[in-house]
Amino acid sequence: MSQAVPTSTVTADGISVRSPVLNVSGLVSGYGPIEVLHGVNIQLYPGELVALVGANGAGKTTLLRTITGLIPQRAGKVELFGRDVSKTRPDLRVASGLAQVLEGRQVFGPLSVLDNLRLGGFCNPSDFEEKLKWVYELFPILSDRREQSAGTLSGGQQQMLAIGRALMSSPKVLLLDEPSMGLAPLLVKEIFAIITKLKSEGIPILLVEQNALAALSIADRGYVLETGKVSIEGAAKDLLGDEKVKTAYLGL
């Protein structure tokens, strides 16, 4: 179930120009008196998978939460499909096609798997059965456990549920925050295979991941975030070969 997204704009001269589905410019954000992000600029283009890597405390999660409106920005701009959503409520950003899978999964433990998925589709309730079928095809275990309480699932199954819940909102842009955190290597491989499949279905993905090698191996482009600023950016294959990135983030 691929998602159609705008891919280009046409100038006054009739020239088609590829435009980002997500454009973050000069973004400043933080918590209370603490400024975490200091003028961050990133773009996500149609069909792309972009990896955002960096050390703990670099501001990766803060960036995603600011993009979705969970943390108010102090300066800069967030544009979704060319429209400024900087002052738009989080639920309206979801309704516009922006979805985030939160760090730590954050499923509703007492509710069933199916009810978690129903909540994911709350902002975009159309075609519920079709979307549910799609999620079950991606994660058959969720269909098997649909009446089971989400809190009783394994960590890997909860991660699948968290991704499935986000997909129920019909995302045109998907933000993934540390999807491999705390998972066994075999499950990490399975989760990354699903992420690659979602990319192949045309969903633009911004992936925050501590496992920089795994993230850059499936990404088109990447950004390295250090102390709230983008320090390096480029094609993923170039970042994989960058000596600074290899030493600091790839363990090579």
N, C-alpha and C positions, 0 to 999 in steps of 0.2 A: 504493500500500500504506500506508494511513493507520494511525496507532497510536492505540488507544483509551486514554484517560487519565482518571483520576478528575476530575470537574468540580465536585463540590459535597459539602458535608457537611450533615447534618440536625441541628439543635439539639434540646434536650429539648422545646421547644415545637412541634416539627414544622416549623420554618422552614428552608428550604433556603438555605444560604449558600455562595456561590462561594468556594472555597479555593485558595490557590496550589499549583501543582505543585512549585515550588521556592521556599523561603523562607530567606533568609539574614539573620540578625539579630545585630548587635553583633560582626561578624566582625573578629578581629584576627589578622594573619599577617605573616610576613616571612622573612628569611634570616639565620641566625646572630644576631648582636646587632642587626641592622637590622630595625626594624618598618616594614613597608610599608603595611599596611592598618590603619586606626584606627577600628574600630567601624562597619563597613559594613553597611547594611541595604538589601536589594533583594528584590523578589518577581517571580515569573513565573507568570502564570495560564494556564489551559488555552487552547490555540489562539493564544496571543499570540506576537508577535515583538517583543522588547524590545532596543533598541540601547543599548550601553554605550560612551560616547565619552569621550575625554580625551587629553591630551598624552602623548607618550612619557614613561615613568617615573611615570605617575599611579597605576599599580598594577592596570591592567586584566587583564593576563595572570596576575599573582599571584592575583587574585581567582578567575579561572577554575580555575587549578591548585589552589587551596585548596578550591573547591567539589568538584572531582573527587577530592580526597584526595592529590594528588601532592605537595602542600606541607602539612605539618601546621598546623592552626590553633592559636593560643595562647589565644584566648577567643572567645566567641560560639557560634553554632549554625548548622548547615546541615541543613535539613529537606527531604526528598524525599517528596512525597505525604503530608505530615503526619508522617512518621517521621524521627526524629533520626538522621542518618547521620554525625554529626561524628567518630565514632571507628571508622567502617566502612572497611575496606580499599578501595583504588581499584577493584580487580577486582569486588568485590561491589557497589559503586555502579554499575558498568557493567551487571552482571547485573540490577540493580534498574531499569534503564532510563535511566541517565545516560550520555551519550556526548559526547566533546569532539573537535573537529578542531583539532589543535595549530597554533600559529603556525609558519610555515615549512614546513608540509605534513608533514614527517617520515615520508615513505614509506620502506619497506624496499627500498632501491635494487637490491640483487642479486636479489631475489625477483621473480617474475612479477606482473603485474597481478592475475591470478586468485588467486595465493597471498596477496597483500596483502589481498584481499577475504575469503579464507578466514580469515585471522587476525582480521579485524574481527568475524567471526561466532563467534569461539571461545567467548565467555562465554554466548551465546545461540544454540546450534547448530540449534535447531528451524527448520523451514521454510527450509532453506538455499537450495534451488533457487528457491523463490518470491521470496526476498529478492534473490537474484542477478539474477533476471529483472527485478525492479523497478529495481535499480541500473543494469542495462544499458539499460533503457528511458529512465532519466533521463540517462545518459551513454553514448550509443551508441559513442563512440570507445573506451570501456573494453572493450566487447565485441570490437571490431575488434583491439584491442591486448592481449587477455587473456593471450597467451603471451609478450608482450614484457617485458623487465626494466623494473621501475618507474623505475629510475635513468636510463633512456634516454628517458623521456617529456619533453615540454616542461613548462614551469612551470605552464601552465594545465591540462594533462592531469594533472599530479601533484596539483594542487588538487582536480580532479574525483575522482581516486582517493582522496584523503584524506577527502573528504566521503562518497564511496561506501563506504569502509571503515568509517566511523562508522555509516552507515545499516545495515550488515550486522549490527550488534548489536541491532537492533530498538529504537532509542531512543524513549523517551517524553518525554525532555527532551534537546535538542541544544544544545551550546555550540560556537560558531564563533569562532575567534580569528584575526582579520585575514585573512579569506579572499581579499581582493583584493590583498594585498601582492605587489608585484613583477610584476603582470600588466598586459598591454596593455589599453587602454580597452575594446576590443571583447570581450575575455575577461572583463573585470570585469562588463560588462553581462550576459554569458551566465551568470556565476556568480550574480549577484544575481537573475536570472530564475529560476534553480533554487531559490534560497533562498525566493523568494516562492511557488513551487510547493509546496515542502515545508510552508510555513506553511498554504497552502490545503488540504493533506492532513491538517491537524490537529496537526502536531508543534509543540509550544512551543519557541521558539528564543530563546536569549540570544546576541546578536551583538555581538562586540567588533570595532570597525572604525575605522581612522584616517580613512577617507573618511566623515566625519560626515554630509555632505549626502546621500550615497547611502544610508547606513544609516538615517537618520531618515526618508528619503523612503518607505521600505518598512515602517517599524516602526509599532507601535501606541503604544508608550510608549518613553521613554528616560531614562537616567540619565547625568549628567555626573560623572565621577570626577576629582577634583583632589587631588594629594598624599595619596592613600590615603583620601579621604573623599568621600561623595556631596555635591556642592555644589548641584546642581539636579536636579530630577526632574519628570516630567509627561508629558502626551500629546505624542507626537512632533510633531504639527502646532504645538503651543504652543512647543516647543523650537526648531523651525525659525524661529519668529517672535521668539524672545527675543533682545534686542539683544546681551547678553553672549555668548550662544552663537554668534550670527552673526559677531561680531567675532573671537572667539577660535578658533572651530573650523570655520566655514563659509567663511571668506575673503571675507565680504561687508562 
